[in-house]
Amino acid sequence: MQKPRKEEVANHLDLEPRADAGSSIGELSASNLQAQQGIIAILDALGGADCSEEKILRFWRSRELLLDQFRRKARRFLGSNESRVTTFIFNDTVLVSYRTRKPAALRDVKNFAELIRSLAVKSLAQGILFRGAIAIGRFYVNKPTNTVMGEAVSDAAEWYNLADWIGIITTPRATLIIQSLIEQAGNDIGRLMVDYPVPLKNRQVLSLKVVNWPKAFFVKGMTPCANGDKARAKCLSLLAAHGVPAGTESKYFNSMAFFDHCVRLLQEQRKEKRRRN
């Protein structure tokens, strides 16, 4: 199965059209393009398409189960606002959109990060390793053709597969927007997103905000750890279960370095909380 080119993802996401979508290109017109604003995440399943037919079918079943769990989580977490969240699928790439009524506020970033963090950890437990990027801005949705496009989609598409690890970054533009929201509110979202020097595939390092998925290993009801499992050992075993083909090992080691960083932050936060009490 051939992976989509980045330009295709950036310019036009026509994501597994439904049978009733029709084939007339006239359906994709200004009259039925819905302008929206909010937050976009594009997630790429590492190795999802580069394997045998049996593994592809297993991946497809796991992905459907995972997305069903994600939609149920959105319903529980957002309640009447659940309709703001929409998922699209393109081969082994998933796009999640979160529509806001106004330009995204810090509470919107928190809500979206909570959902994406849960998705990242549950996917890891299901054997799906997501790498991706989050963007903020305007986008357009065409429901009849199941299409989503626009500046936020293009921004996320430029960055979703550039990090050399398993994890979900925010784009440079989204990082600046989120930092502005944090400073304006005088609040922090460290339990959901952290600043980190992200290793890129071109061997450069870029300081960005990153979804704090390791924290979920210590959250009751979200952790993939069973009774007696140690968090770091569990994470190592989940990564190893996916296999580490030659040339991809840095993704796994970089992911564990991020895991260790987030655990250190958590330990420091707990120590500071005990000191204050």
N, C-alpha and C positions, 0 to 999 in steps of 0.2 A: 504494500500500500504506500503510495507516494505522499509525503508530507506536503502541506500547502506552503507556497513561498510566502515570505514575510510580507511582500508587497500585496499579495492577495488578501491576507488577513487585515492589513492596514487600511486598504481602500474599500473593501466590500466584503462584509461577512454575510454570506447567504448560507445559513447554518442548518443543514439537513432539512430542506423544505418539506412541509407536510404534503400529503397526497392531494389536498384540495387547494394547494397554493396556486395552481395554474402555471402556464408557461409563457404567458404574454408578458413581454418586457414592459408593456404599457402600464401594468399594474404597479410598477415602481415609479410613481409620479409624485410631484409635490403635493398633490391633493391628499394622498394617503400616507405621506411621511410625517410621523409625529415627532416634533421637536421636543426633546426632553433635556434635563440637566440632572447631574448626580455623579455617581461613582461607577467606574467600570473595572472589572478584573478579567484579564485573559490568562488562562492557566493551561499549560502544556504538559501532558502526561509523558514523562520521560520513557522512551522505549515502547510507547503504547502501540505504535504502528510498525515498528521494525522487528517483527517476530513472526512465528509460525501462525497458521490459521487457527490452531487450537488456542494459542495464547491470546490471539486477537479476540476470539469469542469469549474467553475468560475475562479479558479486559473489558469487553463490552458489557457483560453481565454485571461485573463489579461496578462499572461506571454508572449503570442505570440504578443499581441499588444505592450507591453513594448519593446520586442526585436526588433520589426519592427521600433519603434521610435528610438531605440538605433542605429540601422544600418543607418537610415537616418541622425541622428546626426553625425555619423562617416563620412558619405559621405560629409556633409556640412563642418565639422570641418577639416578633413584631405585632402579633395579633391582627387588628384591623388594617395595619399598614403592610401586611404581607404581600399585597398585590404590587407593591413598589419593586419587588425583587423578581427578576426574570432571568432564566438561564437559556443559553443557546449552545449548540454543539456543532463542531466542525471537525470531522475525523477524530483525532485524539486531543483536540483543543476544546476547552470549555470557556465560554464567556458568561460572566455574571454581571448584570446591570442592577443598580440600585437607584431608583428615581427619587429625586427630592423636589419639593414644591418651590424652593428657593435655592440659591447657590449653597452648596454643601456646608453645613455647620459642623462643629466639632462632635456633636452628638450623632450626626449622620456617619461621620468617620468611625466613631466608636461602634455604632451598630453594625456597620459593614465589616469592620475588622473582626468583630466578635463572630460573625457568620463565616467569614473566610478562614479564620483561625480554626474553627470547628471543622470546616470542610477539609483543611489541610491535614489535620491530625487523623480524622476518620479515613481519609484517602490513604494515608500512610499505613493504617491498620488493615486496609483492604488490599494492600499491595500496589497501589497507584501512587507514584511519586510525582507531585506537581511542582513545576517551576513556573513562575508567572510574575505579572506586574499589575499594579493598581494605578489608575489614572482618574482625574477629576475634571469635569467639564461638561460641555454639551455633546449630545449625540442624537441620532435620529433612528426611529424604529418604524419598520414597515411590517405590520402584522400579517397581511395577506401573503407576503412572500417570505416571512420569517427572517427579515433582514435587519441588521443594525450597523450603523456607520456614523462617522462624524469625528470631531477633533479628539474627544476622549478615547475613542476606539483606536484612532491612529496613534495617539500617544502611548497607550498601553501596548499596542502591537509593535512599536519600535523597540520596546524594552523587555517584553515578556520572556524572551529566550536568550538574553545576553548574560545572565548571571551564571557562574560556574558552580552550581549547587542545586539542592532541593530546597525550595523556599519561595516566598512571595515578597517582592520588593514593591516600593512605591516608585513611580518614575521621578526623575529630578524635579519636574514641574509640580507633581503632586506632593513631593517632599517639602518643597517651599510653601505650598498652600497649607499643608497640615501644620507646619511649624508656625506659620502666621496665625492660624486658628488657636494653637496652643498658647502662644504668647499673648494673644488678645484676650483669651479666656482666663489666663493665669492658672491653667490646669494642665495635668499631664496624663498621658495615656500609655505609660510604660508597660502596664500589664498586657496591653494589646499590640503595641508597636514600639520598637526600640531603634535607636540610631546605631548603625553598624557599618564598618568599612567592607562593602560588598565586593567579593572577588568576581571579576568579569572574565568571560572566556578569552578576551584579548590580553589577559594577564594584568590589566589595569585594576585598580581598586577605587571605588567610589563610595563616599559616605552618603547613605540613603536611610530612609525609614523602612523598616522591615516588619512584617507580621510576626509577632512573638509566638510562633507555634510551639516551641518547647515548653512554654508556661503551661500549656494544656495538659502536659504529662503529670502535672501536680494539681489539677482541678478535678474534684470529684464529679463524676457523671460525664466527664469528657476524656479522661485519661484512657489510653489503651492498655494500661497496666492492670493485670489481675492481682489477686491477693498474693503478696510475697514478691512480686516483680519489682526490681529496682528500675527507676526511670531511665537512667543512662543505658543500662544493659538491655532494656526493652527496645529503646530507640536503635541501638546497634543491631539487634537481631532483626528488626523490621527492615532496616536498610540492607543488611546482608542477604535477607530472603529474596530480594529483588535481583540479586546477581550483580557482579561488578565487572563488566567487560573491560578489557584492556583499553586504556585511553580515557576511561570515564572515572577513574578512581578519585581524581581531585574533587569531583562533585560530592562524593560521599564524605571525604575527609573535611572539606569545607563546611558541609552541613553539620558535622559533629563539632567542629570548632565553634559554629554559631550556637549550637545546643549548649555547649559548655559556657559560652559567654552569657547566655540568658539565665542559666542556672546560677552563675556567680552573682548576677544582678539580683536574682530572687533571694539568694542567701543574704546579700547585703541589705536588702529591703527588710527582710525578717529580723535581722540583727538590729537595724535602726529602730524598728517598731518595738522590739523588746527593750531597747535602751530608753525609749520615750515613756514606756509604761513603767 
